Amino acid sequence: MSGDQITVVVSAIEQVAPSIREFTLTSKDATLYPFSPGSHVVVEMQGESKTYKNAYSLMSDPWDTDAYKIAVRLQDSSRGGSIYMHEQVEVGDELKITPPANMFAPEWGAKKHVLIAGGVGITPFMSYLPELMRRDADFELHYLYRGNNTGAYKAELAQELGARYFGYDSVQGEKCDIATLFAERLLGTHFYICGPESLIEGVKSLADECGVPASAIHYEEFAAPQPGMPFEVEIKSTGVVVPVGAEESMLEALEAAEIEVPNLCRGGVCGQCVCQVEEGEIEHRDHFLSGAEKAAGTAVMPCVSRAKSKRLVIEI
């Protein structure tokens, strides 16, 4: 894992929705690092037979270094991390986290900021809001959720933001007309999306149809690596061969074999873990490499991508 780890203590846990728990993390030894809006940390969780490492957005005020707050949704198809956070972690427990990193910072030169959050995708925007208000920035928040199950912060956000808040409860049949948001945008407006992949891809597709420049669209998704067929990965320089199981990522398998790979997001977005591919066929699942780079088959993001062939030979 990239960066020095920080030991934090879980000082509070709140069940903010049936499927979402909020954790307050305080430093065990020293003041926590300051961070910028949109930052995340990677939390390490030591299970009985496996170490889980998941990225979570920081949702506290960036000016407050007394504690960090994260929220974790219990995923229907959890690989173990969200189950661990929901069922194993208790107040007083210690966890290891990375220093904050940011790949989803606001574009402060924008004339207006339109935030689109789906469910627990509200979390990075919780750190945006204090700074947007301090700067007296022009912004509005569109919050899409399913009743109380994923609309954890709807009441407090509606009260705090007033006319700048727009909520959409799918249980009530309410939908956000994103095409209209694009059509009515002011020159210099930037859009930020965080939530499930279906929301992100839908907004990106509509933006293209509506002529919104790609430079004005920003998004973040911490998708867990999806399972696939087992394969082997060989490190060319050392000849070491590491088996990758069906339910683990290539990055997780390499880490378990004590092979260090630089990484930040663990979700196929940041590009930190990119490795050169010498042999083998790749199943690309990332959002970082270009179409041409994927077609060339000479680079892979081991955090989410896999091999189509039985063996992949890489160089780190």
C-alpha positions in Angstrom: 0.0 0.0 0.0 1.3 3.4 -0.9 2.0 5.9 1.9 2.5 5.5 5.6 -0.4 4.1 7.5 -2.2 5.9 10.4 -3.6 4.1 13.4 -7.0 5.4 14.2 -9.5 4.6 16.9 -13.2 4.2 16.2 -14.7 6.7 18.6 -18.3 6.6 17.4 -20.6 4.5 15.2 -24.0 5.6 14.1 -26.5 3.6 12.0 -27.7 6.4 9.8 -29.8 4.2 7.5 -30.7 0.5 7.6 -27.8 -0.3 5.2 -25.4 2.5 6.1 -23.2 3.0 9.1 -21.2 6.1 9.9 -17.8 5.8 11.6 -15.9 8.5 13.4 -12.2 7.9 13.4 -9.8 9.7 15.7 -6.0 9.4 15.7 -4.4 7.2 18.3 -1.1 9.1 18.5 -1.2 12.6 16.8 -3.4 15.1 15.0 -4.8 13.8 11.7 -3.7 15.1 8.4 -5.6 18.0 6.9 -7.3 17.1 3.6 -9.1 18.7 0.6 -12.8 18.3 -0.3 -13.3 15.0 -2.2 -10.5 13.1 -0.4 -10.6 9.5 0.5 -8.7 7.1 2.7 -8.1 3.3 2.3 -9.2 1.4 5.4 -7.4 -1.9 6.2 -9.5 -4.5 7.9 -7.9 -7.7 9.2 -10.4 -10.6 8.8 -9.8 -14.1 10.0 -8.3 -15.4 6.7 -8.0 -12.3 4.6 -7.0 -8.6 4.8 -9.5 -6.3 3.3 -8.6 -2.8 2.0 -11.4 -0.6 0.9 -11.4 3.1 -0.1 -14.0 5.4 1.6 -14.6 9.1 1.0 -14.0 11.4 3.9 -17.2 13.2 4.7 -16.2 15.5 7.5 -15.3 19.2 7.2 -11.8 19.4 5.8 -10.9 22.1 8.3 -11.6 19.7 11.2 -8.5 17.5 11.9 -9.8 16.2 15.2 -11.6 13.3 13.5 -12.4 11.8 10.2 -15.8 10.5 9.3 -16.7 7.8 6.7 -19.9 6.0 5.9 -20.1 2.4 4.7 -23.0 0.8 2.9 -23.5 -2.9 3.5 -23.2 -4.1 -0.1 -25.6 -6.8 -1.4 -22.6 -8.6 -3.1 -20.0 -7.7 -0.4 -16.7 -9.4 -0.8 -16.2 -9.1 2.9 -15.1 -5.5 3.6 -18.5 -3.9 4.1 -19.7 -6.9 6.1 -16.6 -6.6 8.3 -17.3 -2.9 8.9 -20.9 -3.5 9.7 -20.6 -6.7 11.8 -17.1 -6.7 13.3 -16.0 -3.1 14.0 -17.0 -1.7 17.4 -16.4 1.5 19.2 -12.9 1.5 20.7 -11.4 -0.7 18.0 -8.3 0.3 16.1 -8.0 0.4 12.4 -5.2 1.2 9.9 -5.8 3.8 7.2 -3.8 5.6 4.6 -3.2 9.4 4.6 -6.0 11.2 2.6 -5.6 11.2 -1.2 -7.8 13.2 -3.6 -8.9 12.3 -7.1 -12.2 14.1 -6.9 -11.5 17.7 -6.0 -13.8 20.5 -7.0 -12.9 22.6 -10.0 -12.6 25.8 -8.2 -12.5 27.8 -11.4 -16.0 26.7 -12.2 -18.8 29.4 -12.3 -21.3 26.9 -10.8 -21.0 23.5 -9.2 -23.8 20.9 -9.7 -23.4 17.9 -7.4 -25.3 14.7 -8.3 -25.2 12.0 -5.6 -26.7 8.5 -5.7 -27.3 6.8 -2.3 -24.1 6.5 -0.3 -22.4 8.5 -3.1 -23.4 11.5 -1.1 -20.3 11.0 1.1 -17.6 13.0 -0.8 -20.0 15.9 -1.2 -20.4 16.1 2.6 -16.8 17.4 2.6 -17.5 19.7 -0.4 -20.4 21.5 1.2 -18.6 23.3 4.0 -15.9 24.6 1.7 -18.4 25.6 -1.0 -20.3 27.6 1.6 -17.2 29.2 3.0 -16.3 30.4 -0.5 -19.8 31.6 -1.2 -19.7 29.4 -4.3 -22.7 29.0 -6.6 -23.8 25.3 -6.2 -26.7 23.0 -5.9 -27.0 19.4 -4.7 -29.2 16.7 -6.4 -29.6 13.7 -4.1 -31.0 10.5 -5.5 -32.0 7.7 -3.0 -34.3 4.9 -2.1 -36.4 5.9 0.8 -34.8 5.6 4.2 -32.6 2.8 3.0 -30.1 4.9 1.2 -31.3 8.5 2.0 -29.3 8.7 5.2 -28.7 12.5 5.2 -31.7 13.9 3.3 -33.3 15.7 6.2 -30.2 17.5 7.5 -29.1 18.4 3.9 -32.6 19.8 3.1 -32.5 21.9 6.2 -29.0 23.1 5.8 -29.0 23.9 2.0 -32.6 25.1 1.6 -33.2 26.1 -2.1 -29.9 24.6 -3.1 -31.1 21.1 -2.2 -33.1 18.8 -4.5 -34.1 15.3 -3.3 -35.4 12.4 -5.4 -36.9 9.4 -3.7 -37.2 6.5 -6.2 -39.6 4.8 -3.8 -42.0 7.7 -4.4 -41.4 7.6 -8.1 -39.3 10.8 -8.1 -36.7 11.1 -10.8 -34.0 13.7 -11.5 -34.2 15.1 -15.0 -30.5 15.3 -15.7 -31.0 16.2 -19.3 -32.8 19.4 -18.2 -30.0 20.2 -15.8 -27.6 20.0 -18.8 -29.9 22.0 -21.1 -30.3 24.8 -18.6 -26.7 24.9 -17.5 -24.9 28.3 -17.3 -21.6 28.7 -19.2 -18.8 27.5 -16.9 -20.9 25.0 -14.9 -19.2 21.8 -13.8 -21.0 18.6 -12.9 -19.9 16.1 -10.2 -21.3 12.6 -10.0 -20.8 10.0 -7.3 -22.8 6.8 -6.9 -23.4 3.5 -8.6 -21.9 2.8 -12.0 -25.3 2.9 -13.7 -25.8 6.5 -12.5 -22.3 7.6 -13.5 -22.5 6.0 -17.0 -26.0 7.3 -17.5 -25.0 10.9 -16.7 -21.8 10.7 -18.8 -23.9 9.4 -21.8 -26.5 12.1 -21.4 -23.7 14.7 -21.1 -22.3 13.6 -24.5 -25.7 13.7 -26.1 -26.4 17.2 -24.7 -23.0 18.6 -25.9 -21.6 19.0 -22.4 -17.8 19.0 -22.7 -16.1 16.0 -21.0 -13.9 18.5 -19.1 -16.9 19.7 -17.2 -17.9 16.2 -16.0 -16.2 14.8 -12.9 -17.1 11.5 -11.3 -15.9 9.0 -8.6 -16.9 5.4 -8.0 -15.3 3.0 -5.6 -16.4 -0.2 -7.2 -15.3 -3.5 -5.7 -13.3 -5.7 -8.0 -15.7 -8.2 -9.6 -15.0 -12.0 -9.5 -13.7 -13.9 -12.5 -11.9 -17.0 -13.6 -8.8 -17.9 -11.6 -5.4 -17.2 -13.4 -1.7 -16.8 -12.6 0.3 -13.6 -12.7 4.1 -13.9 -13.2 6.6 -11.1 -12.3 9.0 -11.1 -15.3 12.0 -9.7 -13.5 11.9 -12.3 -10.7 10.0 -15.2 -12.2 7.7 -15.3 -9.2 4.3 -16.7 -10.0 1.2 -15.7 -8.0 -2.1 -17.5 -8.3 -5.1 -15.2 -8.4 -8.4 -16.7 -7.1 -11.8 -16.1 -8.5 -12.9 -13.9 -5.6 -9.8 -11.8 -5.2 -8.2 -9.0 -7.4 -4.8 -9.3 -8.9 -3.6 -6.5 -6.6 -4.9 -8.4 -3.5 -3.1 -11.6 -4.6 0.1 -9.7 -5.2 -0.1 -8.0 -1.8 -0.8 -11.3 -0.1 2.4 -12.6 -1.7 4.2 -9.6 -0.2 4.8 -8.0 -3.6 4.3 -4.2 -3.2 2.4 -2.4 -5.9 1.8 1.4 -5.6 -1.9 2.2 -5.3 -4.3 4.9 -4.1 -7.9 4.2 -5.1 -8.1 0.5 -5.6 -10.9 1.1 -8.0 -9.4 1.4 -11.4 -9.4 5.2 -11.5 -6.2 6.8 -10.3 -3.6 5.0 -12.4 -1.1 4.5 -9.6 -1.0 0.7 -9.8 -0.6 0.4 -13.6 1.7 -2.4 -14.6 3.4 -3.3 -17.9 2.2 -6.5 -19.5 4.7 -8.6 -21.3 2.6 -11.7 -22.2 -1.1 -12.7 -21.9 -4.5 -11.4 -22.7 -6.1 -8.8 -20.4 -9.7 -8.3 -19.3 -9.8 -4.6 -18.8 -12.2 -3.3 -16.2 -10.7 0.1 -15.3 -11.7 3.7 -16.0 -8.1 5.0 -16.4 -6.5 3.5 -19.5 -7.7 4.9 -22.9 -9.3 2.8 -25.5 -6.1 2.7 -27.5 -4.1 1.7 -24.5 -6.5 -1.1 -23.7 -6.4 -2.3 -27.3 -2.6 -2.3 -27.3 -2.7 -4.8 -24.4 0.6 -3.6 -22.9 -0.7 -2.2 -19.6 -3.1 -3.4 -16.9 -4.6 -2.0 -13.7 -4.3 -4.9 -11.3 -6.7 -3.4 -8.8 -9.8 -4.3 -10.9 -8.7 -5.9 -14.2 -8.0 -9.6 -14.7 -6.5 -12.0 -17.3 -8.5 -13.7 -20.0 -5.6 -16.1 -20.5 -4.4 -18.6 -18.0 -1.3 -16.5 -17.2 -0.4 -12.9 -17.3 3.3 -11.9 -17.3 3.8 -8.4 -15.9 6.5 -6.0 -14.8 5.8 -3.7 -11.8 
